[in-house]
Amino acid sequence: MPVTSNASLSTNEKNPLTSLDEWEDAVLERYPEPGIPAKNKEAFRNYEEPVRDTVKEFYRLNHMYQTYDFVQEKRDNYLKFDKKEMTVWEAFDFLNQLVDDSDPDTEMTQFQHLLQTAEAIRADGHPDWMVLTGLMHDMGKVLCLFGEPQWAAVGDTFPVGCAYSDKVVYPEFFKNNPDYNDPRYNTKLGIYEEGCGLRNVHLSWGHDEYVYHMLKDYLPEEGLYMLRYHSFYAWHREGAYSYLLDDHDRQMLPWVKLFNPYDLYSKCPTPPDWNALRPYYEALVAKYLPATIKF
């Protein structure tokens, strides 16, 4: 299948969600955290039921277009990191352009969500590198600002190059993906070997993989796993694809599980006081990251 260019996609195909947060709300509904009271449907954004179907449309497009060849094309394009070079703080200003006026529940910026995640991690006494991981984990969403459609920036991730698991959300939509009937890719292992390790497996393209490569020289392995696999719910929540794991993946899994509740359940309507927190986070960023980051 030839790679689908963004220019050939309609607006609805690029942006089927009313906001990027709608995907995260759908994840909250699908994976309630033990010990945390589940929100009822009324507590989520007040969308009419047909509009909530945009999440389903999002995954229809995601599962149709995220082919093995598509992922390779995006890796070749974006992992050159030749689009922009910014300080971390300039990058947060850039990311804040993703605030969506259609969201009826919050005017919180992307940075404020990241700051809430980081503050929740810090309040529980975790290492400062994990606090920084929380602060940076969604930085890869700048892909949308480089013209990528939503389904190539967010969404549950899954391996490409082998058969799709029925533990991936909306697995029925994979039948629309050309790789579904390609004998190179539609067997249990596909192009991989049993126990090859996730580091040798290509996942669907999105902000997780992008931010992992962006920061892979600066954070401990545990933090890098949190970045790279926090949207790989079929693995860390459903136990799928165990035949691709190696011992290192199994050792890192508890760290990914530790991180995800801070991402999903740290949102609250009151934004953090950036003026009070600024000295701590400026020092933290300076400790681990270079003066500028390439995108």
N, C-alpha and C positions, 0 to 999 in steps of 0.2 A: 504493500500500500504506500503510495507517495505520501510524504509528510504533509499534513494539512497546514497551510500558512494561515496566520492570524488574519491576514487581509481578506481571505476567502470566507471568513465566518461572519454570520449575522450578529447584530448586537445581542440578541437573546442567547446565541450560542457562546458568545464571549462572557456574558454576565447574566446567567440564569437566576442567580440569587439576588434578592433585594438588598442584601448587605453581606459582607464576609462573615459577620457574626452569626448569621442565620445557620451556617454550617456548624459552628460551635454549639449553638443551641440544640441542634439536632443530635449532636454527639452526647450532650448532657442528658437528653431524653433517652437515648439508646443505651447509655452506660452509666446509670446512677451509681454513685459511690457508696459502698457499705458504710453505714454510720452517719451519713449525711442525708438529712431529709430531702426527699425528691421534690422538685417543683411540680406543681400540677400544670396542665397546659395553659391555664389562664395566667400563670406567673411568667411565662415567656413572652416574647414580643407579641404585641397584639395584632397579629396578621390574620386576615380571614383565611379560612381553610384552603381555598383554591390557591392562595398565594403561598401557603406552606408547601404546596406541591412543587414549588420551585426547587426545593432540596432534592426531590426525586428527579427532576429534570436535570439538575446539576450532575447527579451521578450517572444519569443516562449518557450525557455528553462525556463525562470523565471516563467511563468504562468503554465507550466507543472509540475515543481518540487516543487514549494512552496506550499506544502500541510500543513494542520494543524499539522499532525504528524512530518513533517520535521521541522517546526518552533519550536515545543516543544523539539525536539532532539537538535537543535542548542542552544536554551535557556539553556537547561540542561548542555550542553558542555561549552559554552562560558561565561555564567553568574556566573560561579565559579571563574573566573578571576585568573586562576592558570597557565597561559601560560608564562608570563614574568612579571617582575617588573622593571620599568624604571623611571628616571626623565622625566619630560615633554620634555626637550631638547633632551635627548636620544631617546624618542619616536618619535620626529620629524625627527631625523636622520634615524630611522628605517622606518618611513613612506615614506621618500624620495626615498627609493628603488623602489617605484612604478612609478617613472619617466619612460616613455615609449619612446624608441628610434624611434618607428614607427610614432610618432606624428610629422607631417611635419611643424607645425606652431609655436611651442613653445618648448623651452628647460626649461621652468619654472618648478620648483619642486612643489610637493604637499604643502610644507611649504610656499613657496612664494605665492601660490594661497590663502592659509589660511591667510597669513599676509595681502594680498591685501584686502580680505574681512574684516578683522578686522580694517584696516586703513580707509576703506570707512565708516564703522560704527562710528569710532572715529571722523572722519572729520565732520560728521553730528551732533556731540554733544550728542550722546546717552550715557547711563550709562556705567561705565567701565565693569560691569558684562556682558553687551551685546557685548562689544568689545572682551572680553574673549570667549564668546560663538562663535563669528565669527572665532576666532583663532583656536578653538578646534572642530568645527562642523564636520569636515571630518576625525577626528582621527580614527573613527571606520573602515576606509578603510584598516587598518592593518589586517583585516580579510583575505584579499587576501594573505598576507604574512604568514598567518597560514595555507595556503593551501585551503582556500575556493574559489569556482568558482566565477567569476564576478557576476553572477546572484544571488548569496547569499551574496553580499557585497554592490552593488549599484542597482539602478533601482527605479522606482516609487513604493511606498509601498501601500498595500491594506489589508483590514481585511481578515483573514482566519477563518474558522469556521462558515461562513454564506455565503449566495449567493453573487456572484461577481457583482459589478455594471458595467453597460455598459459605465460608465464614466472613467473607468480605461483604460489606453492606451492598444490597441490591445486586446479588450475583447474576440474576437473570439478564442484566443488561450487557454482560460480557459476550453474549451471543452476537452482538452487533460489532464486536471488535474483530478485525481481520485475523488477528493472531489466534483467535478461538479455533479456527479450522486449519491453521498452519501446522503441519506435522513437525516442524522444527521447534515449536513453542507450546504445543497443546498436550504434551505428556506430563506426568507428575513432576519429573525433574527438568524436562526441556533441555536447555543448554547447560544446566548446572550438574554438579555431582552431589550425591548424598553427603551431608555433613560438611559442605564446602565453606560454610560460614557466611553470615549476612554481609560481611564486607566484600564478598565476591558476587553478591546478588544485586541486580539492578532493580530498584523500586520505581514505581510510577513517579513522574517528575512533579516537584512542588517545592514549597518553601523549606521543608525539612532538609532535603538533600542539599539545597542551595546554601542554607546557612551553615550546615555542617562543613562544607568545603570552604566557606568563607572564614571559619574560625578554627579549623582543624589544627592549626599550628599553635594555638594559644590556650586551649582548655585541656584539663585532664580527660582521660578516656571515658570516665563515667559521665562527664558533662557532654562529651561528644555523642555518646549513645543517646542521651536525653534529647539532644537536638535532632539527630538523624532519624530517630525511630518513634518520636512522640505521637505521630499520626498513624503508625503501623498497628492499628487496633486489632487487626486479625491475628497478629502475633501476640502482643502483650496483654490483650484482654480475652481473646478467644482461643489461644493456644494453637493456632494454625501454623502451617509450614515448619513444623518441628523437624522434618527430615532435611531441611536446609541448614539447620543450626550446627554450630560447633560448640565446644566447651566454653569458649570465651563469650559467646552470645548468651549462654545460659548463666554465666557469672554476672553479666551486665544487666540481665533482665530485671532484677530487683531495683536497680537504679532507675530504669525507665518507669517502672511501676511507682516508685517513690515520687517521681517528678510530676506525673500526669495530674494528680488531684490539685496540685498548686496551679496548674494551667487552667483547668476546667472549673474549679470551685472557689477561686479567690476573688471573683468579681463582686463588687459591691457598688452601690450608687454614689458613694462619697469618694472622690478622687484623692489620692495621696497628696500631702503637702510638699510639693517639689522644692520650695524654698528651704524648708527644714532638712530635706533629705539630700539636697544637692551636694554638699561637701563629701558625704559618705560615698555617693555613687561616682563622683568625679575621681575620687581617690581609687575606688575599686576598678574603674575602667582603665585608669593610668597604670595600675598594677599589672594587669593582664594583657591589655591590648595595645597595639601600636597607635601612633598619633593619628594616622588615617587608615581607612579600610577601603579596599578595592571592591567594586560591585560589577 
